[in-house]
Amino acid sequence: MQFALFVLFREAVSRPKACGSRFEISLHQNKERIIDLRNRIRIKMTVAAVFDSAGTLLRTVRSVLSVSDHQVPDACVETTTLTFQDPDRILVLLNLHSREIMQANPDGLLSEYLTETKTGFGISCGRQVIVSDVVGSILYQDTEARIADMQKVIRDCWMTVSKQSESFALNAGAIVNLRTEKIEFTIAAAGYPFPGVREMVATLHGMGVAVFIASGDRTAKLEMIADQIGIPRNRVHGVATPVTKAQIVQNLKTEYNVVVMTGDGINDLSAMKSADIAVLTVQQEGKRPEILYETADYVIDNICDTVRIVKGLVDGCEME
């Protein structure tokens, strides 16, 4: 039985460009690999689709403040990229209640507030493998970041996202620097699903595809989003570092014939490399390292195009 390959092979690979609701395909592996994946699916259709959350499933609004000079970094640089710019930076998610901290004394030290309220944290990403005790000592002993620094980013983020959506999940965090042993940036991020995400998940489920979330965001927030878009909570992996994401993909490859990883940022790179099929989505505006484009098998500008990619694998149809 003959079937058409749905990929476009290029002798000279150039940077893909998004175009409307369509997508361009950039393949960086050999033809035999794709045929092997197709044959594996034809024998038994077991496919897992893994998604990052912020910037991938969710349109995300971020607010970042430099503690030292109270300047706002380039708005086009996402927090994971900002973190990876310095090997000593670690992106941390704080399990705090935004309403409560907004009522606190703005002049107080953020570290003292976190200590007094027994606020926990999770390590989202960084270029180093680091133990939580080291990060915790910085968070709870910092002498520069004020409560006002966190209040500002939460306020700015809330004011922006509330104009765009009535329902959203808001996270607060910080970037700590291991070299200086200080809180370098305060961060707030809020997200809501891109149009059609719930329908996309339902379509994938209807095709027999298992859908997962692997994200550095807080698990509680991710579960709220999962409920909203129809993903079972037992398939949600929160506070996942880049290494953890890659391990999740590797584990799924022992259970499924083909694993597709879709992400939008540098913290998704390891998972994309580990997956059978890597998809880079650029629906969320922003600058991205070139290596993401080089790694991706597909570059899309609409997350819902993931359905067409998976359907192409399953059906053996040609993408037009």
Secondary structure per residue as TSV (DSSP state, phi and psi in degrees):
chain	resnum	aa	ss	phi	psi
A	1	M	-	360.0	127.9
A	2	Q	-	-95.4	150.8
A	3	F	-	-146.0	156.8
A	4	A	-	-94.5	135.5
A	5	L	-	-72.4	139.9
A	6	F	-	-98.8	6.7
A	7	V	S	-102.4	156.3
A	8	L	-	-106.2	115.2
A	9	F	-	-89.0	134.9
A	10	R	-	-123.1	132.0
A	11	E	S	-69.2	-39.5
A	12	A	S	-116.4	109.4
A	13	V	-	-79.6	126.3
A	14	S	-	-116.2	166.6
A	15	R	-	-65.6	124.8
A	16	P	-	-67.2	149.8
A	17	K	-	-122.5	133.8
A	18	A	-	-72.0	149.7
A	19	C	B	-146.6	100.6
A	20	G	T	60.2	-137.0
A	21	S	T	-90.2	-0.7
A	22	R	B	-86.2	175.8
A	23	F	E	-138.4	152.8
A	24	E	E	-103.8	150.2
A	25	I	E	-110.5	129.4
A	26	S	-	-124.6	110.7
A	27	L	-	-103.6	129.9
A	28	H	-	-120.9	16.1
A	29	Q	S	-119.6	178.9
A	30	N	-	-88.4	164.0
A	31	K	H	-63.1	-37.7
A	32	E	H	-62.3	-33.5
A	33	R	H	-63.5	-44.1
A	34	I	H	-65.8	-40.8
A	35	I	H	-62.4	-39.9
A	36	D	H	-62.7	-43.1
A	37	L	H	-62.0	-44.1
A	38	R	H	-60.2	-43.6
A	39	N	H	-66.4	-36.3
A	40	R	H	-64.1	-39.1
A	41	I	H	-69.0	-37.9
A	42	R	H	-65.9	-32.9
A	43	I	H	-68.0	-46.2
A	44	K	S	-155.9	116.5
A	45	M	-	-79.1	89.9
A	46	T	-	-124.4	106.1
A	47	V	E	-125.5	135.8
A	48	A	E	-116.0	133.2
A	49	A	E	-113.3	118.2
A	50	V	E	-108.6	132.1
A	51	F	E	-123.6	140.1
A	52	D	-	-72.1	169.4
A	53	S	S	-104.1	-75.7
A	54	A	B	-61.6	123.0
A	55	G	T	85.6	-11.4
A	56	T	T	-111.6	-67.9
A	57	L	T	-85.0	-26.9
A	58	L	E	-116.7	135.4
A	59	R	E	-74.0	126.3
A	60	T	E	-118.3	134.9
A	61	V	E	-108.3	127.1
A	62	R	E	-121.3	148.3
A	63	S	E	-132.2	126.7
A	64	V	E	-129.7	139.8
A	65	L	E	-133.6	131.5
A	66	S	E	-78.5	124.6
A	67	V	T	-68.1	-36.8
A	68	S	T	-69.5	-41.9
A	69	D	T	-122.7	3.1
A	70	H	-	57.0	30.4
A	71	Q	-	-95.2	154.3
A	72	V	-	-98.5	122.6
A	73	P	-	-62.5	169.9
A	74	D	-	-49.6	123.9
A	75	A	T	-63.7	-21.9
A	76	C	T	-80.9	-10.8
A	77	V	S	-93.7	119.2
A	78	E	-	-77.0	165.3
A	79	T	H	-65.0	-35.0
A	80	T	H	-67.6	-40.2
A	81	T	H	-64.7	-41.8
A	82	L	H	-59.9	-40.6
A	83	T	H	-63.9	-44.6
A	84	F	H	-75.5	-8.2
A	85	Q	T	-68.9	-21.4
A	86	D	S	-129.0	124.1
A	87	P	T	-63.2	-14.4
A	88	D	T	-98.8	3.4
A	89	R	E	-89.3	141.8
A	90	I	E	-130.0	127.0
A	91	L	E	-87.2	125.7
A	92	V	E	-122.6	135.9
A	93	L	E	-98.6	133.8
A	94	L	E	-104.8	132.6
A	95	N	-	-87.6	54.9
A	96	L	-	-104.8	160.5
A	97	H	-	-94.5	117.2
A	98	S	H	-60.4	-37.8
A	99	R	H	-65.8	-37.0
A	100	E	H	-69.7	-43.2
A	101	I	H	-70.6	-25.5
A	102	M	H	-68.3	-19.0
A	103	Q	T	-96.2	-3.3
A	104	A	S	-79.4	164.3
A	105	N	-	-65.3	116.5
A	106	P	T	-63.0	-22.6
A	107	D	T	-82.2	-11.0
A	108	G	S	-72.7	158.6
A	109	L	B	-71.9	136.2
A	110	L	H	-62.9	-38.6
A	111	S	H	-61.4	-40.1
A	112	E	H	-67.7	-38.6
A	113	Y	H	-62.6	-45.9
A	114	L	H	-62.3	-36.6
A	115	T	H	-71.0	-47.0
A	116	E	H	-64.7	-36.5
A	117	T	T	-89.8	1.7
A	118	K	T	52.8	44.7
A	119	T	-	-73.6	123.3
A	120	G	-	-84.7	175.5
A	121	F	E	-150.2	165.2
A	122	G	E	-136.4	141.2
A	123	I	E	-83.3	118.7
A	124	S	E	-86.2	-50.8
A	125	C	E	-165.9	167.3
A	126	G	E	173.6	167.6
A	127	R	S	-87.7	-4.9
A	128	Q	S	-117.4	152.1
A	129	V	-	-87.7	116.4
A	130	I	-	-132.9	145.3
A	131	V	-	-81.4	149.1
A	132	S	H	-66.1	-28.1
A	133	D	H	-61.4	-36.1
A	134	V	H	-67.2	-45.0
A	135	V	H	-64.8	-41.7
A	136	G	H	-61.2	-38.6
A	137	S	H	-64.4	-33.0
A	138	I	H	-72.3	-47.2
A	139	L	H	-59.6	-43.5
A	140	Y	H	-91.0	-4.2
A	141	Q	H	-123.9	0.7
A	142	D	-	-58.9	144.4
A	143	T	S	-118.0	11.5
A	144	E	S	-115.9	-46.5
A	145	A	-	-66.8	131.6
A	146	R	B	-103.3	160.4
A	147	I	H	-58.3	-34.3
A	148	A	H	-60.0	-32.1
A	149	D	H	-65.6	-35.8
A	150	M	H	-78.3	-38.3
A	151	Q	H	-60.6	-38.6
A	152	K	H	-62.9	-47.5
A	153	V	H	-69.0	-35.5
A	154	I	H	-65.1	-44.7
A	155	R	H	-62.8	-47.3
A	156	D	H	-62.9	-42.3
A	157	C	H	-66.0	-45.4
A	158	W	H	-62.8	-43.2
A	159	M	H	-63.0	-35.3
A	160	T	H	-75.1	-50.6
A	161	V	H	-72.3	-29.3
A	162	S	T	-66.8	-20.1
A	163	K	T	-81.4	-15.2
A	164	Q	T	-103.6	-28.7
A	165	S	-	-152.4	145.0
A	166	E	S	-81.7	-24.7
A	167	S	S	-122.0	123.4
A	168	F	-	-157.5	160.0
A	169	A	E	-109.1	131.3
A	170	L	E	-114.2	131.2
A	171	N	E	-118.0	148.9
A	172	A	E	-122.8	148.3
A	173	G	E	-163.3	-166.5
A	174	A	E	-156.5	158.4
A	175	I	E	-110.3	118.4
A	176	V	E	-100.8	152.7
A	177	N	E	-114.4	119.4
A	178	L	T	-68.8	-28.9
A	179	R	T	-73.0	-47.4
A	180	T	T	-88.1	-14.5
A	181	E	T	58.3	44.4
A	182	K	E	-136.8	161.1
A	183	I	E	-77.9	116.6
A	184	E	E	-92.0	-37.9
A	185	F	E	-137.9	145.5
A	186	T	E	-103.1	148.0
A	187	I	E	-140.4	142.5
A	188	A	E	-135.2	141.7
A	189	A	E	-143.5	137.9
A	190	A	E	-133.6	142.2
A	191	G	E	-141.1	156.7
A	192	Y	E	-144.2	151.5
A	193	P	E	-60.2	140.2
A	194	F	-	-62.4	154.3
A	195	P	T	-55.9	133.2
A	196	G	T	86.0	1.6
A	197	V	H	-65.0	-44.4
A	198	R	H	-60.5	-42.8
A	199	E	H	-65.5	-37.1
A	200	M	H	-61.6	-45.9
A	201	V	H	-62.1	-43.2
A	202	A	H	-62.2	-39.7
A	203	T	H	-64.8	-43.9
A	204	L	H	-62.3	-43.0
A	205	H	H	-60.9	-40.0
A	206	G	H	-64.2	-25.3
A	207	M	T	-85.9	-0.7
A	208	G	T	85.3	14.8
A	209	V	-	-89.5	132.0
A	210	A	E	-84.0	126.4
A	211	V	E	-108.8	131.0
A	212	F	E	-127.7	156.0
A	213	I	E	-116.4	130.0
A	214	A	E	-129.5	109.6
A	215	S	-	-145.7	154.4
A	216	G	S	-79.4	-4.9
A	217	D	S	-72.8	164.8
A	218	R	-	-61.3	138.1
A	219	T	H	-61.2	-42.0
A	220	A	H	-60.6	-41.8
A	221	K	H	-67.9	-40.0
A	222	L	H	-64.8	-37.1
A	223	E	H	-66.1	-35.4
A	224	M	H	-63.4	-43.6
A	225	I	H	-65.8	-42.0
A	226	A	H	-59.8	-41.6
A	227	D	H	-60.6	-38.2
A	228	Q	H	-70.5	-34.6
A	229	I	H	-106.4	0.9
A	230	G	T	91.0	27.1
A	231	I	-	-105.0	128.8
A	232	P	-	-58.7	142.8
A	233	R	G	-63.6	-28.4
A	234	N	G	-74.3	-0.8
A	235	R	G	-111.4	19.5
A	236	V	E	-108.2	124.8
A	237	H	E	-118.6	105.8
A	238	G	-	-98.8	168.5
A	239	V	S	46.3	46.4
A	240	A	-	-94.8	118.0
A	241	T	-	-72.3	167.9
A	242	P	H	-54.4	-39.1
A	243	V	H	-66.0	-41.4
A	244	T	H	-64.3	-41.9
A	245	K	H	-59.1	-44.8
A	246	A	H	-63.1	-38.3
A	247	Q	H	-68.0	-37.3
A	248	I	H	-60.0	-45.3
A	249	V	H	-62.0	-44.7
A	250	Q	H	-60.6	-42.0
A	251	N	H	-64.1	-40.5
A	252	L	H	-66.6	-29.5
A	253	K	H	-66.7	-18.9
A	254	T	T	-83.1	-14.0
A	255	E	T	-107.5	-24.8
A	256	Y	S	-124.5	151.3
A	257	N	S	-66.2	-40.3
A	258	V	E	-136.7	134.6
A	259	V	E	-119.1	125.8
A	260	V	E	-106.9	126.1
A	261	M	E	-111.6	125.0
A	262	T	E	-117.9	124.7
A	263	G	E	-148.6	177.8
A	264	D	-	-132.7	-5.5
A	265	G	S	-133.7	173.7
A	266	I	G	-63.1	-27.2
A	267	N	G	-72.6	-7.1
A	268	D	G	-96.1	-4.7
A	269	L	H	-59.7	-48.2
A	270	S	H	-62.3	-40.6
A	271	A	H	-66.8	-38.6
A	272	M	H	-63.2	-40.3
A	273	K	H	-67.2	-30.8
A	274	S	H	-79.6	-22.6
A	275	A	S	-76.5	160.9
A	276	D	S	-69.7	-40.5
A	277	I	E	-128.7	127.3
A	278	A	E	-108.7	128.2
A	279	V	E	-121.1	126.8
A	280	L	E	-105.1	122.7
A	281	T	E	-104.2	133.9
A	282	V	-	-117.8	24.4
A	283	Q	-	-64.0	-35.2
A	284	Q	S	-81.0	122.8
A	285	E	-	-64.2	149.0
A	286	G	S	149.8	164.5
A	287	K	-	-81.5	142.0
A	288	R	-	-135.3	144.6
A	289	P	-	-62.4	145.0
A	290	E	H	-59.9	-29.2
A	291	I	H	-62.9	-25.8
A	292	L	H	-65.8	-42.1
A	293	Y	H	-66.8	-37.0
A	294	E	H	-69.7	-30.4
A	295	T	H	-81.9	-32.6
A	296	A	-	-68.1	137.9
A	297	D	S	-79.3	-29.9
A	298	Y	E	-135.7	145.1
A	299	V	E	-122.8	122.8
A	300	I	E	-125.4	154.9
A	301	D	S	-116.0	12.0
A	302	N	S	-144.1	118.2
A	303	I	G	-57.9	-27.6
A	304	C	G	-67.9	-15.9
A	305	D	G	-68.1	-11.0
A	306	T	H	-58.5	-34.5
A	307	V	H	-59.3	-44.1
A	308	R	H	-66.3	-36.2
A	309	I	H	-64.2	-49.5
A	310	V	H	-65.9	-41.5
A	311	K	H	-62.6	-36.8
A	312	G	H	-62.7	-37.8
A	313	L	H	-66.2	-45.8
A	314	V	H	-71.1	-45.0
A	315	D	H	-88.3	-19.5
A	316	G	-	72.9	26.5
A	317	C	-	-90.6	162.9
A	318	E	-	-93.1	131.7
A	319	M	-	-79.2	130.3
A	320	E	-	-102.8	360.0
